[in-house]
Amino acid sequence: MATLRPSQPVSDEARMLSVDEARARILAAFLPLPPTRLPVSRALGRVLAEPVVAPSPVPPFTNAAMDGYALRAADIAAASRERPVWLTVIGELPAGRPATLPPLEPGQAVRIMTGAVLPPGADTVVRFEDTSEVEQPGAGRTGSTIAVYRPTPQGENVRLAGEDVPAGHMVLPAGTVLLPAQLGLLSALGLTWVSVHRAPRVAILATGDEVVDPGWPLLPGQIRNSNNTMVFGLTQLCGGEPTLLGVARDDPDALRWRLRYADAFDVVLTSGGVSVGDYDLVKDVLRQSGRIELWQVQIKPGKPLAFGWIGQTPLIGLPGNPVAAFVAFTQFVRPALLLMQGFRNLDLPVVRARLRSSLENSGRRHFVRGQLRWEDGEYVVEPVPMQGAGVLSSVAQANALIVLPESCRLAPAGSLVDVQVLVLNPLEQPPLPGMTSRVTP
């Protein structure tokens, strides 16, 4: 169950809150979930709950960064193509074996492979390309001589012990999102387990007599249950662990029965049943079985939005219309799920874009589905056709939400507007200006 902060109930639940007020009220109820330990190989996308301190240096020993010859830089300071310096090869060091050779003396070198331990007395590695090797008959490579054709500064092609990470250094602070590079670094430190905030457990429930799960025949007046599938996918994208509770009929007892195990989850997400109709029961059940914190928000689409508790489990009641449910999820549920996982950036990326078609607004904060693209050195955005709250295809066509503030009654074509980029997965990077998948030859 989620850790909750104390919260004061709203005295007038019918008062319509602004988007910012509602978001703040909802997020105030959540804290990052307690730490759990995961194998490093399964921690992709999780957020560190504790800092990571290097138990040992990386690399653990001084080694060769190139294939070549380990030697003393002073011996080849005067080397040139016209006047090469000749050195005696006293041994060979492949990667993965200890350096058991005696310390190098002036005029000596060791043939060495990338990653091998630098032998004592050597301070430089000269590349094979800058040498020529002459084997002595019957001696093999040990006992042969090499000609070195260019001076190599001391330390060149050498990786010092602890050069990447010194022992005792804080490598990753708490709050770090673990991406593949971070997981590789943990493995380089020899760590196999890591402490992270666990994924939130999310229950998903649709409501309504008219809602039928896919695969069942539709009777007159019924519609497919698209919300559960959509919210399930959105929850997965945001790092949550979703569980479907099915569909609750328009009956308080049926709704309570579906929610009887709510305390096993960190948050419950319902869709439908939060408007002002005779059969909109979610808010009534919240009043009776827990408490309601807010209801109705100055947002379009998605005005009917409920937030409260079933017992001690927070519940966010999304609108029944699928577009409204999608928009409400992006604005209120996504940041709550990220907060529970320890993410610090809870917001969708926002860019300024030039509007291609004029848009009207009715006094609420309006999130218009749009197509965002980079064109002639700037972002441009075009509203997709059919903006109704039940037109789910408009979301499928959109890659952005045009944000019209409450004070804006008309956004004319050609004006600059804020646009939220629908990068819902917090591990993804938003598109950069002019980004393309084509590689310039």
C-alpha positions as CSV (number, residue, x, y, z in Angstrom):
1,M,0.0,0.0,0.0
2,A,1.3,3.5,-0.8
3,T,2.7,5.8,1.9
4,L,0.2,8.6,2.4
5,R,0.7,12.1,3.6
6,P,-2.0,13.6,5.9
7,S,-4.5,15.4,3.8
8,Q,-7.4,17.7,4.6
9,P,-10.7,16.9,2.8
10,V,-12.2,19.6,0.6
11,S,-15.1,21.3,2.3
12,D,-17.0,22.0,-0.9
13,E,-16.4,19.0,-3.2
14,A,-18.5,20.5,-5.9
15,R,-16.1,23.4,-6.3
16,M,-14.3,23.0,-9.6
17,L,-10.6,23.1,-9.1
18,S,-8.0,24.3,-11.6
19,V,-5.7,21.7,-13.2
20,D,-2.8,22.9,-11.1
21,E,-4.8,22.8,-7.9
22,A,-6.1,19.3,-8.6
23,R,-2.7,18.0,-9.6
24,A,-1.1,19.5,-6.4
25,R,-3.9,18.0,-4.3
26,I,-3.5,14.6,-5.8
27,L,0.4,14.5,-5.7
28,A,0.4,15.6,-2.1
29,A,-1.1,12.2,-1.2
30,F,1.9,10.2,-2.5
31,L,5.5,9.6,-1.5
32,P,8.2,7.5,-3.1
33,L,7.5,3.8,-2.4
34,P,9.8,1.9,0.0
35,P,13.1,0.5,-1.3
36,T,13.4,-3.0,-2.6
37,R,16.5,-4.9,-3.7
38,L,16.6,-6.1,-7.3
39,P,19.2,-7.9,-9.3
40,V,21.1,-5.4,-11.4
41,S,20.0,-7.3,-14.6
42,R,16.4,-6.6,-13.7
43,A,16.7,-3.0,-12.6
44,L,16.4,-1.2,-15.9
45,G,14.2,1.9,-15.5
46,R,14.1,1.8,-11.8
47,V,15.2,4.7,-9.6
48,L,18.0,4.4,-7.0
49,A,16.7,4.6,-3.5
50,E,20.2,4.8,-2.0
51,P,23.5,6.2,-3.3
52,V,26.0,3.8,-4.8
53,V,29.6,4.0,-3.5
54,A,32.4,2.3,-5.4
55,P,33.7,-0.7,-3.3
56,S,36.8,-0.9,-5.5
57,P,38.5,1.1,-8.3
58,V,37.5,0.8,-12.0
59,P,39.6,-0.3,-13.7
60,P,41.0,-2.4,-10.9
61,F,44.6,-2.3,-12.2
62,T,46.6,-0.3,-14.7
63,N,46.3,-1.8,-18.1
64,A,46.9,-1.4,-21.8
65,A,44.3,0.6,-23.8
66,M,45.7,-0.7,-27.2
67,D,47.4,-3.7,-28.7
68,G,51.1,-2.9,-28.9
69,Y,54.3,-2.9,-26.8
70,A,54.6,-1.8,-23.2
71,L,57.8,0.1,-22.7
72,R,59.5,3.1,-21.1
73,A,58.6,6.4,-22.8
74,A,62.1,7.7,-22.1
75,D,63.6,5.0,-24.2
76,I,61.9,6.1,-27.4
77,A,61.9,9.9,-26.9
78,A,64.2,10.3,-30.0
79,A,62.5,7.7,-32.2
80,S,61.7,8.6,-35.9
81,R,61.1,6.9,-39.2
82,E,64.6,7.7,-40.3
83,R,66.2,6.8,-36.9
84,P,64.1,4.1,-35.3
85,V,64.9,3.0,-31.7
86,W,65.5,-0.8,-31.3
87,L,64.3,-2.6,-28.2
88,T,64.4,-6.2,-27.0
89,V,61.1,-8.0,-26.4
90,I,61.3,-9.9,-23.1
91,G,57.8,-11.4,-22.9
92,E,54.2,-11.3,-24.0
93,L,51.1,-10.4,-21.9
94,P,47.6,-11.3,-23.1
95,A,44.5,-10.0,-21.3
96,G,43.3,-11.9,-18.3
97,R,46.7,-13.0,-16.9
98,P,48.8,-11.6,-14.1
99,A,52.0,-9.7,-15.0
100,T,54.7,-12.1,-13.7
101,L,57.5,-10.6,-15.7
102,P,60.5,-8.9,-14.0
103,P,60.5,-5.0,-14.1
104,L,61.5,-3.6,-17.5
105,E,65.0,-2.4,-17.8
106,P,66.2,0.3,-20.3
107,G,66.0,-0.9,-23.9
108,Q,63.3,-3.6,-23.2
109,A,59.7,-4.0,-24.2
110,V,56.8,-6.4,-23.6
111,R,54.3,-7.4,-26.3
112,I,50.9,-6.6,-24.8
113,M,47.2,-6.9,-25.7
114,T,44.4,-4.5,-24.9
115,G,43.2,-4.9,-21.3
116,A,46.3,-6.7,-20.1
117,V,48.1,-5.7,-16.9
118,L,50.8,-3.2,-17.6
119,P,54.1,-4.8,-16.6
120,P,56.2,-3.3,-13.8
121,G,58.6,-0.6,-15.1
122,A,56.5,0.2,-18.2
123,D,54.7,3.6,-18.4
124,T,53.6,3.7,-22.1
125,V,52.1,1.5,-24.8
126,V,53.2,2.1,-28.4
127,R,50.9,0.8,-31.1
128,F,51.8,-2.1,-33.4
129,E,51.4,0.3,-36.3
130,D,54.3,2.4,-35.1
131,T,56.7,-0.5,-34.9
132,S,58.3,-3.3,-36.9
133,E,59.3,-6.7,-35.3
134,V,62.3,-8.8,-36.2
135,E,62.3,-12.3,-34.7
136,Q,65.6,-13.9,-33.7
137,P,65.9,-17.4,-35.2
138,G,64.6,-20.0,-32.8
139,A,63.6,-17.4,-30.2
140,G,60.0,-16.8,-31.1
141,R,58.6,-13.5,-30.2
142,T,60.3,-13.5,-26.8
143,G,63.9,-12.4,-27.5
144,S,63.0,-10.7,-30.7
145,T,63.7,-7.0,-31.3
146,I,61.4,-4.2,-32.5
147,A,62.0,-1.0,-34.2
148,V,59.9,1.9,-32.8
149,Y,59.4,4.7,-35.4
150,R,57.8,7.5,-33.3
151,P,58.1,8.9,-29.8
152,T,55.1,8.1,-27.5
153,P,54.4,10.4,-24.5
154,Q,54.5,8.8,-21.1
155,G,51.0,7.4,-20.2
156,E,49.8,7.2,-23.7
157,N,47.5,4.2,-24.4
158,V,47.5,3.3,-20.7
159,R,44.4,3.1,-18.4
160,L,45.4,3.8,-14.8
161,A,43.8,1.9,-11.9
162,G,40.8,3.9,-10.7
163,E,40.9,6.2,-13.7
164,D,37.2,5.7,-14.3
165,V,36.0,5.4,-10.7
166,P,38.2,5.6,-7.6
167,A,37.4,3.3,-4.7
168,G,35.1,5.0,-2.2
169,H,33.7,7.5,-4.8
170,M,30.0,8.0,-4.9
171,V,29.2,6.8,-8.4
172,L,25.5,7.3,-8.6
173,P,23.4,9.4,-6.2
174,A,20.0,8.4,-4.9
175,G,17.3,9.4,-7.4
176,T,19.4,8.3,-10.4
177,V,17.3,6.6,-13.1
178,L,19.0,3.3,-14.1
179,L,19.5,3.1,-17.8
180,P,21.8,0.6,-19.6
181,A,24.9,2.7,-19.1
182,Q,24.2,2.9,-15.3
183,L,23.6,-0.8,-15.2
184,G,26.9,-1.5,-16.9
185,L,28.7,0.8,-14.4
186,L,27.1,-1.2,-11.5
187,S,28.4,-4.4,-13.1
188,A,31.8,-2.9,-13.6
189,L,31.9,-2.3,-9.8
190,G,31.1,-5.9,-9.2
191,L,27.6,-5.2,-7.8
192,T,24.9,-7.8,-8.5
193,W,22.0,-6.3,-6.4
194,V,20.8,-2.7,-6.1
195,S,18.3,-0.8,-3.9
196,V,15.6,0.9,-5.9
197,H,12.1,2.2,-5.4
198,R,9.7,-0.6,-6.3
199,A,7.1,-0.3,-9.1
200,P,3.6,0.8,-8.0
201,R,0.9,-1.8,-8.0
202,V,-2.0,-0.4,-9.9
203,A,-5.6,-1.8,-9.9
204,I,-7.6,-0.8,-13.0
205,L,-11.4,-1.0,-13.1
206,A,-14.0,0.1,-15.7
207,T,-17.6,0.9,-14.6
208,G,-21.0,0.9,-16.4
209,D,-23.7,-1.4,-17.5
210,E,-23.0,-0.4,-21.1
211,V,-19.4,-1.5,-21.0
212,V,-18.5,-4.9,-22.4
213,D,-15.0,-6.5,-22.5
214,P,-13.6,-7.3,-26.0
215,G,-14.5,-10.7,-27.2
216,W,-18.1,-10.6,-25.9
217,P,-21.0,-9.9,-28.3
218,L,-22.5,-6.4,-28.0
219,L,-26.2,-6.1,-27.0
220,P,-28.2,-3.0,-28.0
221,G,-26.8,0.1,-26.2
222,Q,-23.5,-1.5,-25.2
223,I,-19.9,-0.4,-26.1
224,R,-16.5,-2.1,-26.0
225,N,-14.3,-1.7,-22.9
226,S,-11.4,0.3,-24.4
227,N,-10.5,2.1,-21.3
228,N,-9.1,-0.8,-19.3
229,T,-6.8,-1.8,-22.2
230,M,-5.7,1.8,-22.7
231,V,-5.1,2.5,-19.0
232,F,-3.3,-0.8,-18.6
233,G,-0.9,0.1,-21.4
234,L,-0.4,3.6,-20.1
235,T,0.4,2.3,-16.6
236,Q,3.0,-0.1,-18.1
237,L,4.6,2.7,-20.1
238,C,4.9,4.7,-16.8
239,G,6.6,1.9,-15.0
240,G,3.6,0.6,-13.0
241,E,2.5,-3.0,-12.5
242,P,-1.2,-3.0,-13.6
243,T,-3.9,-5.5,-12.6
244,L,-7.2,-5.6,-14.4
245,L,-10.3,-5.8,-12.1
246,G,-12.7,-6.1,-15.0
247,V,-16.0,-4.1,-15.2
248,A,-18.2,-3.1,-12.3
249,R,-21.9,-2.7,-13.1
250,D,-23.9,0.3,-12.1
251,D,-24.7,-1.0,-8.7
252,P,-22.9,0.2,-5.4
253,D,-22.6,-3.4,-4.1
254,A,-21.0,-4.6,-7.4
255,L,-18.6,-1.7,-7.3
256,R,-17.7,-2.4,-3.6
257,W,-17.2,-6.1,-4.4
258,R,-14.8,-5.2,-7.2
259,L,-12.9,-2.9,-4.9
260,R,-12.8,-5.3,-1.9
261,Y,-9.0,-6.0,-2.3
262,A,-8.1,-2.3,-2.9
263,D,-5.7,-2.4,0.1
264,A,-3.4,-4.8,-1.9
265,F,-2.6,-2.0,-4.3
266,D,-0.8,1.3,-4.2
267,V,-3.4,3.1,-6.2
268,V,-6.8,2.2,-7.8
269,L,-7.7,3.7,-11.2
270,T,-11.4,3.6,-12.2
271,S,-13.0,4.9,-15.4
272,G,-16.5,6.2,-15.6
273,G,-19.0,6.7,-12.8
274,V,-17.7,10.2,-11.8
275,S,-20.0,12.5,-13.6
276,V,-23.4,13.9,-12.4
277,G,-25.7,11.1,-13.9
278,D,-28.0,9.0,-11.8
279,Y,-25.7,5.9,-12.3
280,D,-22.4,7.6,-11.7
281,L,-21.6,5.8,-8.5
282,V,-17.8,6.0,-8.0
283,K,-17.9,9.2,-6.0
284,D,-20.8,7.9,-3.9
285,V,-18.9,4.8,-3.0
286,L,-15.9,6.9,-2.2
287,R,-18.0,8.9,0.3
288,Q,-19.3,5.7,1.9
289,S,-16.3,3.4,1.9
290,G,-13.5,6.0,2.3
291,R,-13.5,9.7,1.6
292,I,-13.6,11.9,-1.5
293,E,-11.0,14.6,-1.8
294,L,-11.9,16.3,-5.0
295,W,-14.4,16.1,-7.8
296,Q,-14.5,18.1,-11.1
297,V,-11.6,20.0,-12.6
298,Q,-11.4,22.9,-15.0
299,I,-10.0,20.7,-17.8
300,K,-11.2,19.8,-21.3
301,P,-11.7,17.0,-21.9
302,G,-11.9,15.4,-18.5
303,K,-13.9,17.7,-16.2
304,P,-15.5,14.8,-14.2
305,L,-12.4,13.6,-12.2
306,A,-12.6,12.1,-8.7
307,F,-9.9,11.6,-6.2
308,G,-10.2,10.0,-2.8
309,W,-9.5,6.9,-0.8
310,I,-11.0,3.4,-0.5
311,G,-9.9,2.6,3.0
312,Q,-6.2,3.8,3.0
313,T,-5.7,3.2,-0.8
314,P,-5.8,6.3,-3.0
315,L,-8.3,6.1,-5.9
316,I,-8.3,8.3,-9.0
317,G,-11.6,8.2,-10.8
318,L,-11.0,8.9,-14.5
319,P,-13.8,10.0,-16.8
320,G,-15.6,7.4,-18.8
321,N,-15.0,8.9,-22.3
322,P,-11.8,7.4,-23.5
323,V,-10.2,10.6,-24.8
324,A,-11.0,12.3,-21.5
325,A,-9.6,9.3,-19.6
326,F,-6.4,9.5,-21.7
327,V,-5.9,13.2,-21.1
328,A,-6.7,12.9,-17.4
329,F,-4.2,10.1,-17.1
330,T,-1.4,12.1,-18.6
331,Q,-2.1,15.1,-16.4
332,F,-2.8,13.5,-13.0
333,V,-2.0,9.7,-13.0
334,R,1.3,9.7,-14.8
335,P,3.0,12.2,-12.4
336,A,1.6,10.2,-9.4
337,L,3.1,7.0,-10.7
338,L,6.4,8.6,-11.4
339,L,6.5,10.2,-8.0
340,M,5.9,6.8,-6.3
341,Q,8.9,5.4,-8.2
342,G,11.2,8.2,-7.1
343,F,11.4,10.1,-10.4
344,R,12.1,13.8,-9.9
345,N,10.9,15.1,-13.3
346,L,7.2,14.4,-13.4
347,D,6.2,16.5,-16.3
348,L,5.7,15.7,-20.0
349,P,8.3,17.6,-22.2
350,V,6.9,20.9,-23.5
351,V,7.9,22.8,-26.7
352,R,6.7,26.0,-28.3
353,A,5.1,25.4,-31.7
354,R,3.4,27.5,-34.4
355,L,-0.3,26.6,-34.7
356,R,-1.4,25.7,-38.2
357,S,-5.2,26.1,-37.6
358,S,-7.1,28.4,-35.2
359,L,-8.6,27.0,-32.1
360,E,-11.4,28.2,-29.8
361,N,-11.6,27.6,-26.0
362,S,-14.4,27.7,-23.5
363,G,-12.7,28.8,-20.3
364,R,-11.2,25.6,-19.1
365,R,-7.6,24.4,-19.8
366,H,-8.0,22.6,-23.1
367,F,-5.8,19.8,-24.2
368,V,-6.2,19.5,-28.0
369,R,-4.8,16.4,-29.7
370,G,-2.3,17.4,-32.4
371,Q,0.4,16.4,-34.8
372,L,3.7,18.0,-33.9
373,R,6.6,18.2,-36.4
374,W,9.7,20.2,-37.2
375,E,9.4,22.3,-40.3
376,D,11.5,25.1,-41.7
377,G,13.5,25.6,-38.6
378,E,10.7,25.5,-36.0
379,Y,8.1,23.3,-34.4
380,V,4.6,23.4,-36.0
381,V,1.5,21.7,-34.7
382,E,-1.8,20.8,-36.5
383,P,-4.9,19.8,-34.5
384,V,-6.1,16.3,-35.6
385,P,-9.7,16.2,-36.9
386,M,-12.6,15.3,-34.6
387,Q,-11.8,16.4,-31.1
388,G,-14.7,14.9,-29.3
389,A,-14.1,13.3,-25.9
390,G,-15.3,9.9,-27.2
391,V,-13.2,9.9,-30.4
392,L,-10.3,7.6,-29.4
393,S,-8.9,7.7,-33.0
394,S,-7.9,11.3,-32.4
395,V,-5.5,10.1,-29.7
396,A,-4.2,7.3,-31.9
397,Q,-3.3,10.0,-34.6
398,A,-1.7,12.4,-32.1
399,N,1.8,12.7,-30.9
400,A,1.2,15.9,-28.8
401,L,-1.3,17.8,-26.8
402,I,-1.8,21.5,-27.6
403,V,-2.4,23.3,-24.3
404,L,-4.8,26.3,-24.4
405,P,-4.9,28.1,-21.0
406,E,-8.1,29.0,-19.2
407,S,-7.7,32.7,-20.2
408,C,-7.3,31.9,-23.9
409,R,-10.6,32.1,-25.8
410,L,-9.1,32.0,-29.3
411,A,-5.7,30.9,-30.5
412,P,-5.4,32.1,-34.1
413,A,-3.5,30.3,-36.8
414,G,0.1,31.3,-36.8
415,S,0.3,32.0,-33.1
416,L,2.8,30.2,-30.8
417,V,1.4,27.8,-28.3
418,D,2.7,25.4,-25.6
419,V,2.6,21.8,-26.7
420,Q,3.1,18.7,-24.5
421,V,5.0,16.0,-26.4
422,L,3.4,12.6,-25.8
423,V,6.6,10.9,-24.6
424,L,4.8,8.9,-21.9
425,N,7.6,6.5,-21.0
426,P,9.9,8.5,-18.7
427,L,12.9,6.5,-20.1
428,E,12.4,7.9,-23.6
429,Q,14.0,11.1,-24.7
430,P,11.8,13.8,-26.3
431,P,12.5,14.7,-29.9
432,L,15.1,17.4,-30.5
433,P,14.7,20.2,-33.0
434,G,15.4,18.8,-36.5
435,M,15.9,15.3,-35.2
436,T,16.0,12.7,-38.0
437,S,16.6,9.0,-38.3
438,R,18.6,9.5,-41.5
439,V,22.4,9.4,-41.3
440,T,24.2,12.0,-43.3
441,P,26.7,10.2,-45.6
